[in-house]
Amino acid sequence: MNNSTIIYLTDINFKTQININSFILVDFWADWCNPCKMFSLVLDEIFKKYNKKLFFAKLNIDKYPNIAQKYDVRSIPTIILFNNGIIIDQTTGSINKIQLTKFLDKHLK
């Protein structure tokens, strides 16, 4: 697996992407969310380390509120780790690089 870009999810490609990619980390965010912007910088750093182990994706909750509602996203940023379409784990709030690394490592060993 060599995922060289972050996937931007929509209501059209969401289901397909979470099902065809073994591990995919989805970041639920919005343009107006300052903690989301801070977390995006963390994701960019982590992406370089983990892009051979999983896929990274982003979903704008303002553009696709039905998907956020389906996964009970009530606060952002929220990240959900899927494996073949099944939720493995999730966390809400802006986390730092160390916290995100621990979050991913416990599932990707």
C-alpha positions in Angstrom: 0.0 0.0 0.0 1.3 3.4 -0.9 -1.2 6.2 -0.3 0.4 9.4 -1.6 -2.5 11.7 -1.1 -5.3 12.4 1.4 -8.7 11.4 0.1 -11.5 14.0 0.3 -14.7 12.1 1.0 -18.2 13.0 -0.3 -21.6 11.5 0.0 -20.8 9.7 -3.3 -17.5 8.1 -2.5 -17.6 7.7 1.3 -19.1 4.2 1.5 -16.8 2.9 -1.3 -13.7 4.3 0.2 -14.2 3.0 3.8 -15.0 -0.4 2.4 -12.2 -0.9 -0.2 -9.4 0.5 1.9 -8.4 -1.9 4.6 -7.4 0.7 7.2 -8.7 4.3 6.6 -8.5 7.1 9.1 -11.4 9.6 8.5 -11.1 13.2 9.9 -14.5 14.8 10.3 -13.9 18.6 10.2 -15.3 22.0 9.1 -13.8 25.2 7.7 -14.8 27.3 10.7 -13.3 25.0 13.3 -10.0 26.3 14.6 -9.1 23.1 16.5 -9.7 21.2 13.2 -7.1 23.5 11.5 -4.6 22.7 14.3 -5.3 19.0 14.0 -4.9 19.1 10.3 -1.2 20.1 10.8 -0.8 17.0 13.1 -2.4 14.8 10.4 0.0 16.2 7.8 3.0 15.1 9.9 1.6 11.7 10.7 0.6 11.1 7.1 4.2 10.9 6.1 4.9 8.3 8.7 1.9 6.1 8.2 0.9 6.4 4.5 2.2 2.9 3.8 0.0 1.4 6.6 -3.3 3.1 6.1 -5.3 5.6 4.0 -6.1 9.1 5.3 -9.4 10.8 4.4 -11.2 14.0 5.4 -14.9 14.7 5.4 -16.3 18.2 5.7 -19.3 17.9 8.0 -20.9 21.1 6.7 -21.0 19.8 3.2 -22.0 16.2 4.1 -24.0 16.4 7.4 -25.8 13.2 6.8 -22.6 11.1 7.0 -21.6 12.9 10.2 -25.0 12.3 11.7 -24.9 8.6 10.7 -21.6 8.2 12.6 -22.9 10.3 15.5 -20.3 13.0 15.1 -21.4 15.7 17.5 -18.1 17.5 18.0 -15.1 18.2 15.8 -12.5 17.3 15.1 -13.5 13.7 15.3 -11.4 10.9 13.8 -12.7 7.4 13.1 -10.5 4.5 12.2 -12.2 2.0 9.9 -11.0 -1.4 8.8 -12.8 -2.8 5.8 -15.9 -0.6 6.6 -16.0 -1.4 10.3 -15.3 1.2 13.0 -12.2 0.1 14.9 -11.8 3.2 17.2 -12.5 6.9 17.3 -11.6 10.0 19.3 -13.0 13.5 19.5 -11.0 16.7 20.0 -7.8 18.0 18.8 -5.0 15.6 19.8 -1.3 16.0 19.4 1.2 14.0 17.4 2.1 11.7 20.3 -1.5 11.0 21.1 -2.4 10.3 17.5 0.7 8.0 17.1 -0.5 6.0 20.2 -4.0 5.9 18.8 -2.8 4.4 15.5 -0.1 2.2 16.8 -2.5 0.3 19.1 -4.4 -0.9 16.0 -1.7 -1.1 13.3 0.9 -3.4 15.0 
